[in-house]
Amino acid sequence: MMASVHLLDLDLPGLEGFFQGFGERPFRARQVMHWLYKRGVTDFEAMTDLGRAVRQELGRRARLDLPAIAAEQVSVDGTRKLLVELGDGERVETVLIPDEDRLTQCVSSQVGCAMACAFCRTGASGLRRNLTAGEIVGQVVLGQSLVPPGSRVTNVVFMGMGEPLHNLENVVRAFRILSSDDGLNITRRRLTVSTCGLADAVRRLPADVLPSLAVSLNATTDEVRSRIMPVNRRHPIAELLGVLRDRPLPPRCRYTIEYVLLGGVNDSLEDARRLVRLLSKLRCKVNLIPYNPHRESAFAAPEPERVEAFQQHLLGKGFTTVVRKSRGQDILAACGQLGAEEARPRSCPSMGPRDTPHPGDNARRLGG
Ligand code: SAH
């Protein structure tokens, strides 16, 4: 029989159904989830309380492999970027970002991306395929296996490669597994889904799936936004903000509005004023992200004074506004720098094609 079911793809009801499918009792589902998510065990043979017959049945009917680590780089600031290889040889990146008492993992939701934002490195090569829920959850199980005992991945952000809401069904399933008590038990406030603005998909999010939502706005006029983010031609700013305003937000929650500052494009005080007007009726905070340069696009980083002035204007109008620290920039792990060429199946026996050394690159690579 083909072992086609991947157990990381299944939430509790799915796993219960899987066991019932071959005459096993549904409580096996919780046992397996406990091994997987509480103890990080992915070898059926080590799941000792299942009994031998059940373990053998599992071996025949199911898979439980994690993505493989094809390379790892560690930044001077402690950020770790993993290049992971999926079952079919496709590759995506995931980043572990330690910060005081938090450990945030940034996960990918697609191989490549179809959204083609002009400033983003991931979009430069188009979409290759969606990740399955199991491949998304697998990145976190893998990340979790790398942290020292006693510590854990506390936050997950869907801000790696891909547009999560363009892979809605699998992202919703992954969200359910990551947030459930029987899964990784990460509360929804610590699970952030970031979107470039697929307004229709925001509307279609199931009512019980309430991640923190971050929205990459990145411009204050439709003219500029359509130029740098083609998605805006389908869902212009007014529609997008309207959908956000109409959506019920749980108490004490607010949206994160991400705004990549591109030097000379969207970083003027005029933009800051327009942004204040646009956001006036939205419960939100603002994350300013100074553009991180990379070879695939020709934008310029904003002048530090412009960033400061932009932030001060928003703060003055009462918006919580932070300038996102660029973590892992030396290893191209920062926002919008996740790999185009890394995503291709391996073409070189060790690492696959890679960046030319980047200034300050202190890459440590595995598997080479
Ligand atoms: N597709 C989703 C998830 C990716 S999140 C989204 O667009 O929200 C990646 C974030 O990094 C987005 O806010 C994006 O606008 C930003 N970004 C992309 N390229 C960047 C770059 N070169 N420098 C800084 N931020 C960038």
Residues whose N, C-alpha, C, O or C-beta is under 5 A from the ligand:
A	BS01	SAH	F119 C120 R121 F158 M159 G160 G162 E163 P164 S194 T195 C196 S216 E258 V260 I289 P290 Y291 N292 C335 G336
